[in-house]
């Protein structure tokens, strides 16, 4: 595939759920032990959350920050990255693997927030709009939100 065949990817701040799910289904288990997985560093990379599904990731040994989209779609990870490694290779690149590792180990963004991969059930919220529930969709049957498993206040024990 030539670089002319590439689709235009949005900036991380403009990534919507539709953009995230338009990417590939990502098999992180298959990536374990590979170059991308080994290069990924969930603790020392610079990770910035730009939108619900959009991130900017800069690896410790990398020169540039890359726009990354990542979402949890019913238990399967979907997304893409604008880096050359993702474009030319099969499977997730080191930037996507970094996000997955950071979410698993409780890594933090550059602003000190815990890295959490949003579910596609969470709706996009325009930047700067304050929401009383913190912007998370609540599953009333389970009384928990889609990203943090927090109980809904005042609901008591399950």
C-alpha distance (Angstrom), angle and dihedral (degrees) to the residues before:
residue distance angle dihedral
X1 . . .
X2 3.77 . .
X3 3.78 123.5 .
X4 3.82 87.1 -107.9
X5 3.83 89.1 65.5
X6 3.80 92.9 60.0
X7 3.76 119.4 111.0
X8 3.77 117.8 -126.2
X9 3.80 110.2 -100.8
X10 3.80 121.5 -153.8
X11 3.79 124.0 -119.5
X12 3.81 112.1 -92.5
X13 3.83 91.3 -107.5
X14 3.80 90.3 58.8
X15 3.82 98.6 47.4
X16 3.81 113.0 126.7
X17 3.79 130.3 -172.9
X18 3.82 88.3 -96.6
X19 3.81 90.2 55.2
X20 3.80 92.2 49.1
X21 3.81 95.7 49.3
X22 3.82 90.7 45.7
X23 3.80 86.5 71.2
X24 3.78 127.7 80.6
X25 3.78 129.1 -71.7
X26 3.80 101.1 -104.7
X27 3.80 121.7 -140.7
X28 3.79 104.2 -159.5
X29 3.81 92.6 171.6
X30 3.80 90.3 60.1
X31 3.82 89.2 48.2
X32 3.82 93.1 56.8
X33 3.77 110.6 112.8
X34 3.80 92.7 18.2
X35 3.79 127.0 114.2
X36 3.82 94.9 -98.1
X37 3.80 93.2 49.2
X38 3.80 92.9 46.4
X39 3.82 92.2 47.9
X40 3.82 92.9 49.2
X41 3.81 114.7 100.9
X42 3.79 115.7 -171.2
X43 3.81 93.6 -177.7
X44 3.81 104.1 45.1
X45 3.80 104.0 30.5
X46 3.80 118.5 101.4
X47 3.79 105.9 -113.6
X48 3.78 122.4 -175.9
X49 3.79 122.9 -177.5
X50 3.80 105.9 -139.1
X51 3.82 99.5 172.5
X52 3.80 138.9 -13.6
X53 3.81 91.2 -73.1
X54 3.81 101.8 12.3
X55 3.79 126.6 90.0
X56 3.78 139.6 172.4
X57 3.80 111.9 -140.3
X58 3.79 127.8 -172.8
X59 3.80 117.7 -177.0
X60 3.83 120.2 -140.9
X61 3.82 89.9 -116.0
X62 3.82 94.4 39.2
X63 3.77 130.6 94.5
X64 3.81 102.4 -149.8
X65 3.78 139.0 43.0
X66 3.79 112.9 -120.6
X67 3.80 130.6 -150.7
X68 3.78 109.8 -117.3
X69 3.80 131.5 -177.0
X70 3.80 118.7 -159.9
X71 3.80 132.4 166.3
X72 3.79 140.0 162.9
X73 3.80 107.9 -122.7
X74 3.81 107.6 -170.8
X75 3.80 92.6 -40.8
X76 3.81 96.7 -40.9
X77 3.79 120.4 101.7
X78 3.81 116.0 -128.5
X79 3.78 130.2 -179.3
X80 3.79 149.9 93.3
X81 3.79 143.7 -125.1
X82 3.79 131.0 -140.8
X83 3.83 93.3 -134.2
X84 3.81 125.9 112.0
X85 3.81 91.7 -118.7
X86 3.79 91.9 61.6
X87 3.80 92.8 43.1
X88 3.80 97.4 51.8
X89 3.83 102.7 32.6
X90 3.77 136.3 61.7
X91 3.78 116.4 -113.2
X92 3.78 132.5 19.8
X93 3.81 120.3 -31.8
X94 3.81 125.3 -130.1
X95 3.85 91.0 -92.5
X96 3.82 92.5 56.5
X97 3.82 90.9 43.2
X98 3.82 89.0 50.9
X99 3.81 91.0 56.5
X100 3.80 91.9 47.3
X101 3.81 91.9 49.1
X102 3.82 92.3 45.6
X103 3.81 91.8 51.3
X104 3.81 90.9 49.2
X105 3.81 96.9 48.2
X106 3.81 96.9 38.1
X107 3.80 95.9 -106.1
X108 3.79 119.9 175.7
X109 3.77 137.4 -127.4
X110 3.79 123.2 -122.9
X111 3.83 87.4 -91.0
X112 3.80 93.8 53.3
X113 3.81 97.3 -104.5
X114 3.79 118.5 137.6
X115 3.81 113.3 -105.7
X116 3.80 109.3 -112.7
X117 3.78 125.6 171.7
X118 3.79 107.6 -133.5
X119 3.76 121.9 -130.0
X120 3.79 117.7 -122.3
X121 3.81 85.1 -120.2
X122 3.82 88.2 72.8
X123 3.78 109.4 89.2
X124 3.78 122.2 -134.7
X125 3.78 115.2 -102.6
X126 3.80 122.1 -157.3
X127 3.80 110.7 -108.1
X128 3.78 114.8 -92.5
X129 3.79 96.6 17.6
X130 3.80 110.0 131.1
X131 3.79 116.7 -138.7
X132 3.81 123.6 -168.4
X133 3.81 93.4 -136.9
X134 3.79 94.2 48.8
X135 3.78 91.9 -103.5
X136 3.78 97.7 -76.3
X137 3.77 123.6 131.3
X138 3.79 110.0 -121.5
X139 3.79 121.8 -140.6
X140 3.79 100.0 -143.9
X141 3.81 93.4 -166.0
X142 3.80 91.7 57.1
X143 3.82 95.7 27.4
X144 3.78 92.0 -135.4
X145 3.76 136.1 107.4
X146 3.76 125.2 -111.0
X147 3.81 97.2 -112.7
X148 3.76 110.4 30.9
X149 3.80 110.6 25.3
X150 3.80 90.2 -127.4
X151 3.77 117.2 158.4
X152 3.76 117.2 -118.0
X153 3.80 110.0 -103.5
X154 3.80 115.7 -103.4
X155 3.80 93.8 16.6
X156 3.80 96.1 105.9
X157 3.78 125.3 -145.9
X158 3.78 123.5 -26.6
